[in-house]
Amino acid sequence: MLLAIDVGNSETVLGLFEADDLLEHWRVGTDTRRTADEWAVVLRGLIDGSSLSKLTEVEGIAMCCSVPSVQHEMRDMFRRHFGDLPAVIVEPGVRTGVPIRMDNPKEVGSDRIINALAASHLYGGPSVVVDFGTATTFDAVSVKGEYVGGAIAPGIDISVDALSRRGAQLHMVEIVKPRAAIAKNTTEALRSGIVFGFAGQVDGIVDRMVGELTDNPDDVTVVATGGLASTVVGECETVDVHEPWLTLIGLRLVFERNTG
């Protein structure tokens, strides 16, 4: 089995693969105070607590990380607790097979490159990946599978938190589909603005990217992923596919490329 770990700014997603099949997955908070030993306890508890797997069955680890302090602890954990397993950390020097057509390729987050790889593998190119995380990121992939650029917007949780902090009579609400665009109370008004507002943002940016990628919009596959995608994708007109485990799939592909 392969353990794939996607460390984001807010959440860490973990998955266990048996060949191409994702057997198990978990989502935990990304705590920058967590030590290597604490991460090891978390992993052991999740994997050994599953009815489908045991830690002794894990044969390799692949990880991408957006948080340098967590990556340091993870690297230490792999060395001390799983030193007998091959581990691939996506960083400069690791083969992804994705040419990066950017002014400074090192600026691009490893998770965005992994998403581009997975989208190209699953759906071909050209494609646009919309990742709903701490930030909402938009990544464009050429017909040749190249990462050609993207856009970054504030994420849903960041925007909702800022609105509740700065609005004296506004409050945090559960983000679910609103009953109508024209709301009759403050809670529904917030939901309408958040859900329909973000859906409109996604459609607007995706339309512009598609127009820059190709003359035929039907050639482009728009893939949504990320922990908050299910909140909005149903209201987006441009999204073709919702693949919640896109990054984990990309990590599996990178592990195979770098370990044979």
ROLO-285338 format. One record per residue: residue in one letter; x, y, z of N, C-alpha, C, O in turn. Coordinates in steps of 0.05 Angstrom, whole numbers, padded with zeros to 5 digits, always signed. Layout:
aXYZXYZXYZXYZ/...
END
This chain:
m+00017-00024+00000+00000+00000+00000+00017+00025+00000+00040+00025+00011/l+00007+00046-00012+00021+00072-00012+00005+00092+00005-00019+00094+00002/l+00019+00105+00023+00007+00127+00039+00013+00153+00025+00036+00161+00023/a-00008+00168+00017-00005+00194+00004-00014+00215+00024-00035+00213+00037/i+00002+00237+00027-00003+00258+00046-00002+00285+00033+00018+00292+00021/d-00024+00299+00034-00026+00326+00022-00029+00346+00046-00051+00348+00057/v-00008+00360+00052-00008+00379+00075-00015+00407+00065+00001+00419+00050/g-00039+00417+00072-00047+00443+00065-00045+00462+00088-00038+00454+00110/n-00050+00488+00083-00048+00508+00105-00067+00503+00127-00061+00508+00150/s-00091+00493+00121-00112+00490+00141-00116+00460+00148-00120+00453+00171/e-00115+00443+00128-00121+00415+00132-00101+00397+00118-00088+00405+00098/t-00097+00373+00129-00080+00353+00117-00097+00329+00109-00112+00319+00125/v-00095+00322+00084-00111+00299+00073-00092+00276+00069-00070+00279+00057/l-00101+00253+00078-00085+00228+00076-00101+00207+00062-00125+00205+00065/g-00087+00191+00046-00101+00169+00032-00084+00145+00030-00059+00147+00028/l-00096+00121+00029-00082+00096+00026-00090+00084-00001-00114+00079-00006/f-00070+00078-00018-00075+00066-00044-00066+00037-00044-00045+00030-00034/e-00082+00020-00056-00074-00007-00064-00074-00007-00094-00095-00008-00107/a-00050-00006-00106-00047-00001-00135-00061+00025-00142-00053+00046-00130/d-00080+00025-00160-00093+00050-00168-00118+00057-00151-00129+00078-00155/d-00125+00040-00133-00150+00043-00118-00145+00057-00091-00128+00049-00076/l-00160+00079-00087-00159+00093-00061-00177+00078-00041-00202+00079-00044/l-00165+00064-00022-00180+00047-00004-00191+00063+00020-00213+00057+00030/e-00176+00082+00029-00183+00096+00054-00173+00124+00052-00152+00130+00039/h-00187+00143+00065-00177+00170+00066-00186+00184+00092-00207+00177+00103/w-00170+00204+00100-00176+00219+00124-00169+00248+00120-00154+00255+00102/r-00181+00265+00137-00175+00294+00136-00172+00303+00165-00189+00300+00182/v-00148+00315+00171-00142+00325+00198-00133+00354+00196-00124+00363+00175/g-00134+00368+00218-00125+00396+00218-00095+00397+00216-00081+00380+00228/t-00084+00417+00202-00055+00421+00200-00047+00439+00223-00052+00463+00223/d-00034+00427+00243-00025+00441+00267+00005+00445+00265+00020+00425+00266/t+00014+00469+00262+00042+00475+00259+00058+00469+00285+00083+00469+00284/r+00044+00465+00307+00058+00459+00332+00062+00429+00336+00077+00421+00354/r+00050+00413+00319+00052+00384+00321+00081+00375+00314+00092+00382+00294/t+00092+00359+00332+00119+00349+00328+00120+00324+00310+00099+00312+00304/a+00144+00315+00303+00147+00291+00287+00135+00267+00301+00121+00250+00289/d+00139+00265+00327+00128+00243+00343+00098+00244+00344+00085+00223+00343/e+00087+00267+00346+00058+00270+00347+00045+00263+00320+00024+00250+00319/w+00058+00271+00298+00048+00263+00272+00049+00232+00269+00031+00221+00257/a+00070+00220+00279+00071+00191+00278+00048+00178+00293+00037+00158+00284/v+00041+00188+00316+00019+00178+00332-00007+00181+00316-00024+00163+00315/v-00011+00204+00303-00035+00209+00287-00037+00188+00264-00058+00176+00260/l-00015+00184+00250-00016+00165+00228-00021+00137+00237-00037+00123+00225/r-00008+00129+00258-00012+00102+00269-00041+00098+00277-00053+00077+00272/g-00052+00118+00291-00080+00115+00300-00099+00113+00277-00118+00097+00278/l-00096+00130+00256-00114+00129+00233-00112+00103+00218-00132+00091+00212/i-00087+00095+00212-00084+00071+00195-00091+00046+00209-00106+00029+00199/d-00081+00042+00234-00087+00018+00248-00116+00017+00258-00126-00004+00265/g-00129+00040+00259-00157+00041+00267-00176+00035+00245-00200+00032+00249/s-00165+00032+00221-00182+00026+00197-00187-00004+00196-00170-00020+00203/s-00211-00011+00186-00217-00040+00182-00205-00050+00156-00205-00074+00151/l-00194-00032+00139-00184-00040+00113-00153-00042+00112-00143-00051+00092/s-00140-00033+00133-00111-00031+00130-00097-00033+00157-00109-00030+00178/k-00071-00039+00156-00054-00038+00179-00028-00024+00171-00020-00025+00148/l-00015-00012+00190+00010+00003+00184+00031-00014+00172+00047-00005+00156/t+00032-00040+00180+00052-00058+00170+00048-00063+00140+00067-00074+00127/e+00025-00057+00129+00020-00061+00101+00030-00038+00083+00031-00041+00059/v+00036-00015+00096+00046+00008+00080+00074+00003+00070+00092-00004+00085/e+00077+00006+00044+00103+00000+00031+00117+00025+00020+00140+00023+00011/g+00104+00048+00022+00117+00073+00012+00100+00097+00020+00076+00095+00027/i+00112+00121+00019+00099+00146+00027+00105+00167+00006+00128+00169-00003/a+00085+00182-00002+00089+00205-00019+00075+00229-00007+00053+00227+00004/m+00088+00252-00007+00077+00276+00006+00084+00301-00009+00105+00304-00021/c+00064+00319-00010+00069+00347-00018+00060+00365+00006+00041+00358+00020/c+00074+00387+00009+00068+00403+00033+00071+00433+00026+00090+00441+00013/s+00051+00448+00036+00051+00477+00032+00061+00493+00056+00062+00517+00055/v+00068+00478+00077+00076+00491+00103+00104+00483+00110+00108+00460+00119/p+00124+00500+00107+00152+00491+00111+00157+00480+00139+00172+00460+00141/s+00146+00491+00160+00151+00480+00187+00140+00452+00190+00152+00436+00203/v+00117+00447+00178+00106+00420+00179+00122+00401+00162+00126+00378+00170/q+00132+00410+00139+00148+00393+00123+00173+00384+00137+00182+00361+00135/h+00185+00402+00153+00209+00394+00169+00202+00372+00188+00217+00353+00191/e+00179+00374+00202+00172+00353+00222+00164+00327+00208+00171+00306+00218/m+00151+00329+00185+00144+00305+00170+00169+00291+00161+00171+00266+00163/r+00188+00306+00150+00213+00294+00141+00227+00279+00164+00237+00257+00161/d+00227+00291+00187+00239+00279+00211+00223+00254+00219+00235+00234+00227/m+00197+00255+00217+00180+00232+00224+00186+00208+00205+00189+00185+00214/f+00188+00214+00179+00194+00193+00160+00220+00179+00166+00223+00155+00165/r+00240+00196+00173+00267+00185+00179+00267+00168+00204+00279+00147+00205/r+00254+00178+00225+00256+00164+00252+00236+00142+00255+00242+00122+00268/h+00212+00145+00244+00191+00125+00249+00186+00107+00225+00175+00085+00229/f+00193+00116+00201+00187+00099+00177+00212+00098+00159+00210+00099+00135/g+00235+00096+00172+00260+00097+00158+00265+00075+00138+00281+00077+00120/d+00250+00053+00141+00254+00030+00123+00236+00032+00098+00237+00014+00081/l+00219+00053+00097+00201+00056+00074+00211+00077+00055+00222+00097+00064/p+00208+00073+00029+00215+00094+00010+00195+00117+00013+00171+00113+00013/a+00206+00141+00014+00189+00165+00018+00196+00186-00004+00220+00192-00007/v+00176+00196-00018+00180+00216-00038+00167+00242-00028+00142+00243-00025/i+00182+00263-00024+00172+00289-00017+00174+00307-00042+00196+00310-00053/v+00152+00318-00051+00152+00334-00076+00165+00360-00070+00155+00377-00056/e+00189+00364-00082+00205+00388-00079+00224+00389-00103+00225+00370-00119/p+00239+00411-00106+00257+00413-00129+00275+00388-00131+00287+00380-00111/g+00277+00377-00155+00293+00353-00159+00277+00328-00162+00287+00308-00172/v+00252+00329-00153+00234+00306-00156+00221+00306-00183+00211+00327-00192/r+00221+00284-00197+00210+00282-00224+00180+00281-00223+00168+00263-00212/t+00167+00301-00234+00138+00302-00236+00128+00297-00265+00106+00288-00269/g+00145+00303-00284+00137+00300-00312+00121+00324-00322+00110+00323-00344/v+00119+00345-00306+00103+00368-00313+00122+00392-00319+00133+00403-00300/p+00126+00400-00344+00141+00424-00349+00127+00449-00338+00103+00451-00341/i+00142+00466-00325+00130+00490-00312+00138+00514-00328+00161+00523-00328/r+00118+00526-00341+00123+00549-00358+00117+00575-00343+00097+00589-00349/m+00133+00581-00322+00129+00604-00305+00155+00620-00304+00177+00610-00310/d+00152+00646-00297+00176+00663-00294+00195+00651-00274+00220+00651-00278/n+00185+00642-00252+00201+00629-00231+00187+00603-00222+00169+00604-00205/p+00195+00581-00234+00181+00555-00227+00181+00548-00198+00163+00535-00188/k+00201+00558-00183+00203+00551-00154+00181+00564-00138+00176+00556-00115/e+00168+00584-00149+00146+00598-00135+00121+00581-00134+00103+00586-00117/v+00118+00562-00152+00093+00548-00155+00091+00526-00133+00110+00510-00130/g+00069+00526-00118+00065+00506-00097+00065+00478-00108+00055+00473-00129/s+00078+00460-00093+00080+00432-00102+00053+00419-00106+00049+00403-00124/d+00033+00427-00090+00006+00415-00093-00006+00423-00120-00022+00408-00131/r+00000+00447-00130-00011+00456-00155+00001+00441-00178-00013+00434-00198/i+00026+00434-00177+00039+00418-00197+00028+00390-00197+00023+00378-00218/i+00024+00379-00173+00013+00352-00170-00015+00351-00182-00023+00332-00195/n-00031+00372-00177-00058+00373-00188-00058+00374-00218-00074+00361-00232/a-00039+00389-00229-00036+00391-00258-00029+00364-00270-00040+00356-00291/l-00011+00349-00257-00004+00323-00266-00028+00304-00266-00033+00290-00285/a-00043+00304-00244-00066+00286-00241-00087+00293-00261-00099+00275-00273/a-00093+00318-00266-00113+00327-00285-00106+00318-00313-00123+00308-00328/s-00080+00322-00320-00071+00314-00347-00073+00284-00350-00080+00275-00372/h-00066+00269-00329-00067+00240-00330-00095+00230-00333-00100+00211-00349/l-00113+00241-00318-00141+00231-00317-00158+00241-00341-00174+00225-00352/y-00154+00266-00349-00172+00278-00368-00159+00289-00393-00172+00298-00412/g-00132+00287-00394-00118+00299-00417-00117+00329-00415-00126+00341-00395/g-00106+00342-00436-00105+00371-00436-00118+00382-00461-00123+00367-00480/p-00124+00407-00460-00119+00426-00439-00140+00423-00416-00161+00412-00420/s-00132+00434-00393-00151+00432-00370-00146+00456-00351-00125+00468-00352/v-00166+00461-00334-00163+00481-00313-00171+00467-00287-00192+00455-00285/v-00154+00469-00267-00159+00458-00241-00167+00480-00221-00152+00499-00218/v-00190+00477-00208-00198+00496-00188-00197+00482-00161-00212+00463-00156/d-00179+00491-00144-00175+00478-00118-00186+00497-00096-00175+00518-00091/f-00207+00487-00082-00220+00503-00061-00207+00495-00034-00215+00476-00021/g-00187+00511-00026-00174+00507+00000-00173+00532+00015-00191+00549+00014/t-00151+00536+00031-00148+00561+00045-00149+00585+00026-00162+00605+00031/a-00136+00581+00003-00140+00599-00020-00154+00583-00041-00153+00559-00042/t-00169+00597-00059-00180+00584-00082-00160+00589-00105-00156+00612-00114/t-00149+00567-00115-00128+00570-00136-00139+00559-00162-00155+00540-00163/f-00130+00572-00184-00138+00564-00211-00112+00558-00226-00095+00575-00228/d-00110+00534-00237-00086+00526-00251-00092+00516-00279-00109+00499-00283/a-00077+00527-00298-00081+00521-00326-00060+00501-00336-00036+00504-00331/v-00070+00480-00350-00053+00459-00361-00056+00458-00391-00079+00457-00401/s-00034+00458-00405-00036+00458-00435-00043+00431-00446-00044+00411-00431/v-00047+00430-00472-00053+00405-00485-00030+00386-00483-00034+00361-00485/k-00006+00396-00479+00018+00379-00476+00023+00371-00447+00043+00358-00441/g+00006+00379-00428+00010+00372-00400+00028+00391-00386+00038+00384-00364/e+00033+00415-00397+00050+00435-00384+00034+00452-00364+00010+00458-00369/y+00047+00459-00342+00035+00478-00324+00041+00506-00335+00064+00514-00335/v+00021+00521-00344+00026+00546-00358+00019+00571-00342+00022+00593-00351/g+00008+00567-00317+00002+00590-00301-00024+00587-00286-00037+00566-00288/g-00031+00608-00271-00056+00606-00256-00064+00632-00243-00053+00653-00249/a-00082+00629-00224-00092+00652-00209-00097+00643-00180-00103+00620-00175/i-00096+00662-00161-00100+00656-00133-00120+00677-00122-00117+00701-00125/a-00141+00667-00109-00161+00684-00097-00165+00676-00068-00159+00653-00061/p-00175+00694-00051-00180+00686-00023-00200+00662-00022-00219+00661-00038/g-00195+00644-00003-00212+00621-00001-00238+00627+00013-00242+00649+00023/i-00256+00608+00012-00283+00612+00024-00281+00618+00054-00293+00637+00064/d-00266+00601+00069-00265+00604+00098-00252+00631+00105-00261+00644+00124/i-00231+00639+00091-00218+00664+00096-00237+00687+00093-00238+00706+00109/s-00252+00686+00071-00271+00708+00065-00294+00709+00086-00301+00731+00095/v-00304+00686+00093-00326+00686+00113-00316+00696+00140-00330+00711+00154/d-00292+00687+00148-00281+00696+00173-00276+00726+00173-00282+00740+00193/a-00265+00737+00152-00261+00766+00150-00287+00781+00151-00289+00802+00164/l-00308+00771+00138-00334+00784+00138-00346+00785+00166-00357+00806+00174/s-00343+00763+00181-00355+00762+00208-00339+00780+00227-00351+00791+00246/r-00313+00782+00223-00296+00799+00240-00301+00829+00236-00300+00844+00255/r-00304+00836+00211-00306+00865+00204-00335+00875+00203-00339+00899+00204/g-00354+00857+00202-00382+00866+00201-00395+00864+00229-00397+00843+00240/a-00402+00887+00241-00411+00888+00268-00436+00871+00273-00438+00860+00295/q-00454+00869+00254-00479+00855+00258-00480+00829+00242-00501+00817+00238/l-00456+00820+00233-00455+00795+00217-00442+00773+00235-00427+00779+00254/h-00447+00748+00228-00438+00726+00244-00430+00703+00226-00437+00702+00203/m-00416+00684+00238-00409+00660+00224-00433+00643+00218-00451+00640+00236/v-00435+00631+00195-00458+00614+00188-00447+00588+00175-00425+00587+00165/e-00463+00567+00177-00457+00543+00163-00460+00548+00133-00481+00558+00125/i-00440+00540+00118-00442+00545+00089-00456+00522+00075-00444+00501+00070/v-00481+00526+00069-00497+00507+00054-00511+00522+00031-00511+00547+00031/k-00522+00507+00013-00536+00519-00010-00559+00537+00000-00576+00527+00015/p-00560+00562-00008-00582+00580+00000-00608+00572-00014-00608+00560-00036/r-00630+00579-00002-00656+00573-00014-00662+00590-00039-00676+00582-00057/a-00651+00614-00039-00656+00633-00061-00634+00654-00061-00621+00658-00041/a-00631+00667-00084-00611+00689-00085-00621+00713-00069-00605+00727-00056/i-00647+00718-00070-00659+00740-00055-00666+00730-00027-00687+00717-00024/a-00649+00735-00007-00653+00724+00020-00672+00741+00036-00676+00765+00031/k-00685+00728+00056-00704+00741+00073-00694+00745+00101-00708+00756+00118/n-00669+00736+00107-00658+00741+00133-00627+00742+00130-00616+00735+00109/t-00613+00750+00151-00585+00755+00149-00569+00729+00144-00551+00728+00128/t-00577+00707+00157-00564+00682+00153-00565+00673+00124-00545+00666+00112/e-00589+00674+00113-00592+00666+00085-00579+00686+00066-00569+00678+00045/a-00578+00711+00074-00564+00731+00057-00534+00726+00056-00522+00728+00034/l-00523+00718+00078-00494+00711+00078-00489+00686+00061-00470+00685+00046/r-00507+00666+00063-00503+00642+00047-00506+00648+00017-00492+00637+00001/s-00525+00665+00011-00529+00672-00017-00504+00686-00028-00495+00679-00050/g-00494+00705-00014-00471+00720-00023-00446+00703-00025-00431+00706-00044/i-00443+00685-00006-00419+00668-00006-00420+00647-00028-00402+00645-00044/v-00442+00631-00029-00443+00609-00048-00446+00619-00076-00430+00611-00094/f-00465+00636-00081-00469+00646-00108-00446+00665-00117-00439+00666-00140/g-00436+00679-00097-00413+00698-00103-00388+00682-00112-00376+00690-00131/f-00382+00661-00097-00358+00646-00104-00363+00630-00130-00344+00627-00146/a-00387+00620-00134-00393+00606-00160-00389+00626-00183-00378+00618-00204/g-00398+00650-00180-00395+00670-00201-00365+00677-00206-00357+00680-00229/q-00350+00678-00184-00321+00683-00186-00308+00660-00202-00292+00665-00220/v-00314+00636-00195-00302+00613-00209-00309+00614-00238-00291+00611-00255/d-00335+00617-00245-00342+00618-00273-00329+00640-00288-00320+00636-00311/g-00326+00663-00276-00313+00686-00289-00284+00681-00295-00275+00686-00318/i-00269+00671-00275-00240+00667-00279-00236+00643-00298-00219+00645-00316/v-00251+00622-00295-00248+00599-00313-00254+00607-00342-00239+00599-00360/d-00275+00622-00347-00281+00631-00374-00258+00646-00387-00251+00641-00410/r-00245+00663-00371-00222+00678-00382-00199+00660-00387-00185+00663-00408/m-00194+00641-00370-00171+00622-00374-00176+00604-00398-00157+00600-00414/v-00200+00594-00401-00207+00577-00423-00202+00592-00450-00192+00581-00469/g-00210+00618-00450-00207+00634-00474-00178+00638-00481-00171+00641-00505/e-00160+00638-00461-00131+00641-00466-00118+00614-00473-00097+00614-00486/l-00130+00592-00465-00118+00566-00470-00124+00556-00499-00107+00543-00511/t-00148+00561-00509-00156+00550-00534-00178+00566-00547-00192+00581-00534/d-00182+00562-00573-00204+00575-00587-00230+00559-00585-00251+00570-00591/n-00228+00535-00575-00251+00518-00573-00255+00510-00543-00242+00492-00534/p-00274+00524-00529-00278+00518-00501-00285+00489-00495-00279+00479-00473/d-00297+00475-00514-00304+00447-00509-00280+00429-00506-00283+00407-00496/d-00257+00438-00514-00233+00422-00512-00222+00422-00483-00206+00404-00476/v-00231+00440-00466-00219+00444-00440-00236+00429-00419-00261+00432-00418/t-00223+00413-00402-00237+00401-00379-00231+00417-00354-00208+00422-00347/v-00252+00425-00340-00249+00440-00316-00254+00421-00292-00276+00410-00290/v-00234+00419-00275-00235+00400-00253-00235+00415-00227-00218+00432-00222/a-00254+00408-00209-00255+00421-00183-00246+00400-00162-00252+00377-00164/t-00231+00410-00142-00221+00393-00121-00219+00410-00096-00225+00434-00096/g-00210+00398-00074-00207+00413-00049-00229+00409-00029-00251+00401-00037/g-00224+00413-00004-00243+00407+00017-00269+00422+00016-00289+00413+00026/l-00269+00446+00004-00292+00463+00004-00307+00463-00023-00325+00478-00027/a-00297+00445-00041-00309+00445-00068-00338+00438-00068-00354+00450-00083/s-00346+00419-00052-00374+00409-00053-00394+00431-00045-00417+00430-00052/t-00384+00452-00032-00401+00474-00024-00410+00491-00048-00432+00502-00048/v-00393+00492-00069-00398+00512-00090-00402+00499-00118-00416+00510-00134/v-00390+00476-00123-00388+00466-00150-00416+00461-00163-00419+00463-00187/g-00436+00455-00146-00462+00451-00157-00475+00476-00169-00494+00474-00184/e-00464+00499-00162-00474+00524-00172-00456+00536-00194-00462+00557-00205/c-00435+00522-00201-00417+00532-00222-00425+00520-00249-00430+00496-00251/e-00426+00537-00269-00433+00529-00295-00410+00518-00311-00413+00504-00331/t-00385+00524-00303-00362+00518-00319-00348+00492-00310-00332+00481-00325/v-00354+00482-00286-00340+00458-00276-00351+00433-00289-00375+00428-00289/d-00333+00417-00300-00341+00392-00313-00339+00368-00294-00356+00350-00296/v-00319+00367-00277-00314+00344-00260-00307+00353-00232-00292+00372-00228/h-00319+00339-00212-00310+00343-00184-00295+00318-00176-00306+00296-00173/e-00268+00322-00172-00251+00300-00163-00238+00307-00136-00217+00320-00136/p-00250+00299-00114-00240+00308-00088-00213+00297-00081-00199+00309-00064/w-00204+00276-00094-00178+00264-00087-00157+00268-00108-00139+00252-00111/l-00159+00290-00123-00141+00296-00145-00112+00297-00136-00095+00285-00149/t-00107+00310-00114-00079+00313-00105-00068+00287-00096-00044+00281-00101/l-00084+00270-00083-00074+00244-00074-00068+00227-00098-00048+00212-00098/i-00084+00228-00119-00079+00213-00143-00052+00222-00156-00036+00206-00165/g-00048+00249-00156-00023+00259-00167+00001+00250-00151+00022+00245-00163/l-00002+00248-00125+00020+00238-00108+00027+00209-00115+00050+00201-00115/r+00006+00193-00120+00011+00165-00127+00027+00164-00153+00045+00148-00156/l+00020+00181-00172+00034+00182-00198+00063+00190-00195+00081+00179-00207/v+00068+00210-00178+00096+00219-00173+00112+00198-00159+00136+00194-00165/f+00100+00184-00140+00114+00162-00127+00123+00141-00147+00146+00132-00146/e+00105+00134-00165+00112+00114-00185+00134+00123-00203+00151+00108-00211/r+00134+00149-00211+00155+00160-00228+00182+00160-00215+00202+00157-00229/n+00183+00163-00189+00208+00167-00175+00218+00142-00161+00241+00142-00151/t+00203+00120-00160+00212+00096-00148+00211+00072-00166+00221+00051-00159/g+00200+00075-00190+00199+00053-00209+00178+00032-00201+00175+00012-00214/
END
